[in-house]
Amino acid sequence: MTTVTPQSPRIGIIGTGAIGGFYGLMLARAGFDVHFLLRSEYAAVSEQGLRVNSSVHGALHLHPVQAYAQAADMPPCDWLLVGTKSTGNVELAPTLAQVAAPDAKVVLLQNGLDVEDSLREHLPASLHLLGGLCYIGVHRSGPGVVEHQALGRVNLGYHSGSAANDENRQKAIVEAGAALFHQAGIESQAMANVHQARWHKLVWNVPFNGLSVLLKAGTTNLMADASSRELIQALMAEVIQGAHACGHEIPASYAEQMFAMTETMDDYLPSMYHDYMHKRSLELAAIYARPLSAAKAAGCELPRMQALHQALSFIDRHNR
């Protein structure tokens, strides 16, 4: 009698920028079968591999890389980690459907509120959709080169799919995802409520992403000035107010904790700043418009966040 060992899952990285590059490289180094879908950086990564310069793990290099320029060339994947910007989710759906193995799990490693909702309606019903919240400081410094400044944790939560009415199966899927990251030396935990977790992340993202663009400043300068400190705290309080209106309790102490953590960080330029500098679309819908709309529908106005969104919308329209 032969013993059948469970096959190691095949992982696809969709969008090999800073987020996809970092997590994909870490999973590949841990021995997983990882396949990377690239666009503009395909040639560079195929020839030179992927590099992560990490203040936590040191200088890492993955070469050769299982890299693809076309989704049609990829093998079917059991897990798909999506590191692209939420601005392109609808266009991404056919690619995900094409590279997904039966019963595949799609994990959105994206910022903002309800990013899963905008993708779900365009995906086959059989695919599981999970939210992945990354607490990490990374950015690209060149083709196939990622700078990793700090942290790395990924929290996972089940959003929708064929296990929607089976809590035990949802739990097993999320725990299997967290186990992949654990094996790669990355902290990960299961979340019971994806929506609440995304509101938590907005407490930091709303002030720091937007103000980095508006004031052309990193976290150190933003935290060093009395006026910007006051504005950051006011914006954090508004996010908590919006979450509360939408039925998600976040204690005020959480904002204090995020504020204090930022004071201890090395200077950091958030992802929206890098998007602005490279004249890419800003993720305004997911980080600002949707939370504002959800709060308004619940009878809650967030005037500072609204003003920040309006200013960023002007900047974004005139930046391309």
N, C-alpha and C positions, 0 to 999 in steps of 0.2 A: 504494500500500500504506500503510495507516495503522499508526502505532506505538501499541501499547497500553501505557500507563503503569500500573504497579501501583497499585491503589487504596489510599489511606491507610486504615489500619484504623479501625474505629469502636470507641470505648472506652466501656464502661459503668462507672460508679462506684456500687457497691452499698453503701450506708451512708456518707452524706456527713457524717461527724463530723470530728474533727481530722485523722485520717489520710487518709480519702477526700477531704476538702475540700482539703487541702494538695496531694496528688499530682494530683488532678483539675484543680485550678486551674493548676498548673504545666504539665500536659500540654495543657490548652486554650490557654494563653498561647503555647505552642510551635506552635500551629496545628492540633493534632489535633481530630478530631470527637468531643467528649466529652459524654456524657449522664449526668445525675446522678439517681439514685433516692433520694428523701427521704421521711421520714415526718413527724415533728412540725414540722420546719423548712421544709417545702415552701413555705408562704405567704411567710415572711420571705425565703427565697432567691429565689423567683420575682419578688418585688417589689424587693428591694434588692441582689440578687446575692450573690456570695461574696467575703469579704474575708480576706486573710491578712496579719497584721502580723508581718513577719519581721525578725529581727535580722541575717539573712544577705542577704535580697533586698530589704528595704525594705517599704513599704506597697503591697500588691497588691490589685487589685479586678477581679473578673470579672463583667461585666454587659452584656448579658443572659446568663442561664445556661439551658442546655437541661435544665430540671428537670422531674421527673415525680413524682406522688404515687402512681401505680399502675404496677406492672411491665407490665401489659397495654398501656399507652400507649407504652412504649419501643420503639424500633426494635431489630432483632436486632444484637447487638454481637459483634465478633471477639475482643475482650479484655474480661474482667470483673475489675475490681479490687475485692476485698471488704475493706472497712474496718470491718465490724461486729464486735461482740464475739464471741468463740468460743462463748460461752454459748448463742447462738442458731443455731448452724450447721445443725442438723437441720431446723429450721423454714424455713431459708433456701433449702434445696435446690430446692423447686419454683419459687421466684422465679428462681433462676439458670438452671434448665432452660428457663423461659419466655422469658428475654431473650437467651439464647445463640444466636448464629448457628451454622450447621453448622461443625464443627471448631474451635469457640471454645476459648480459653484462659482458665481461671479462676485468678486469682492470689490466694491468701489472705494478706493483709497483717495477720497476727494473731500475738499472742504465744503461747508455750507449746509443749508437746510433742504431736506426733501430731494436731494440729488438722485436718490433711488427712484422716487416717484416719476421723475421726468424720463427715466430709462425703462422702467418696468413695462409700460404699455407697448413698447416696441420690441420686447424680447419674447421668445417662445415661452409659453406658460410652464414648460417642464423644467426650465433652468431656475436654480435657486439664486436669489439675489441677497447679498449681505452688505451691510455697511461696515466700512473699516475706518476707524478714526486714528490717524497717525499723530503722535506727539513726538515731533522730530524737527531738528534744524538741519535742512539740506538744501543745496542749490547746485546747479550745473555751472562748471567753470569753463567748459569746452566740450567738443564732441566726444561723447563717451567718458567724460570725466565729471565725477560728482564730489563735492565738498560736503563732508558730514561734520557738523559742528557739535551737536549734542543730542542726547536722548535717542529714542527709536521705538518706543512702545506703540503697539497697534491693538486697539480694542475692537472686538468684532461683535456684531449683532445681526440676527436674522431679520430680513425685511419681508420677503415674499417668495412664492414658488410652490412647488408641489408638496412641501411639508407645512404649508400655511396653517393647516388645522391639526397638526400633530406636534405638540410641544416637546415631546421626548425626542422626536427626530430632529427638530430644530436645534435642540440643545446638543445633540450628538454631532450635528454638522458644524455648529459654531465651535465646539470643543475640539473637533478634528482640525479646524482651521487654526485655532490657537496653538495646537500641538505642533503644526508645521513651523510656526514662527519660533516656538520654544526650542525646537531642535536646531534652529539656525542661530540660537543665542539671543533671540529678541523677545522682550517682555510682551505678553499678550494676555488679555482676559476677555471672557464672554460678558456681553452686556444684555440685560433683559429688555431694554427699551432703546431702540436706535434713535428715535426722535428726541427723547430726553437727552441722550448722550450728545447729539448734534447741537442742541441748544447750549449744553455745557461748553462745547468747543467754541461756539460763537462768542462766549464771554471774553475770550482772548482775541479771536480773529477779527471781530468787528472793529475794536479800536486800533489794533496794531497794524493790520493789513492796510486799512484805509488811510490812517494818519501817516504811515510811512511814505505813501504816494503823495498825499496832500502837502505834507510838510517836508518832504525829501529828507527823511531822517530815519536812522536805525533805532533800535530799542534803547541804546545807551543815551543818545541825545534826547529822545522822547521822555525818558525817565528822569533826566537831569534838569528839566525845565518845569517851573511851578505851573505855568499855564497848561502845558500839554499833560502834565500829571493829573491836573484837575479834570481835564477833558476826558482822559482815559478812564478815570474812575466814574465819571458821569455816564459815559457810554457803557461801561460794564454794568452799572446799575440799571440802565435802560434795557439791556439784553435780559437781565434777570427778571425785570418787570414784564417783558414780552413773553418770556418762558412761562411765568406764573399765569398770565392771561390765557395761555394756550394749554394750561393744565399740567405744567411741568415745574415742580418745586425745586429751585436751586437756592441753597442758603447764601446769604450775603457774605458769609465767611469764605465761600468758594472764590468770589471775586477778589477778596483780600489776599487769599492764598496765591492766585494767579499773578496779582500785582507784585507781591513779595518775591515770587519766583523769578519774575522778569528783572527785578533789581539785581539778582545774583547772577544773571546770565551774562555771557560775553556778548558784545554787540552783535545784533542779528538783524538782517534785512529780510522781512517776510516775503513770501512768494509773490504777492501782488506787486511789490516794488520791482522785483525782477521782471515780471510780466510787463509792467509799465516801461521799464528801461529798454526792453527788447521789442516794444511796440506791439505786444500781443494783447488780445482782448482781456479785459479784467473780469474776474469772476463775480460780477456785481449781482447777478440774479440770485445765485445760490447763497451768497454771504449777506446781502442787504435786502434785495427786493422781496424775496420769499418770506424771510422772517418779518419784515415790515407788513407785508400783506396778511400773514397769518395773525399777527398781533392786532392789526386793524379790524379784521373779521371778528376777533374776540372782543372788540370795543376798546382797544388800547392803542393810543398814539405814542410814538417814540420820536419826539421832535429832533433831538440831536443826531440820532441815527439817520433820520430822514434827510436832514441837512447834509450830512456826510455823504450819503448816497447820491444826492443831487449834485454835489460838487464833483464827486468821482465820475459821475455819468458825463458831465461836461468834459472833464479831463480825458476820459476814455474816447469820446467821440472825436476829439481833436488831436489824438495821438497816433493816427495811422494815415 
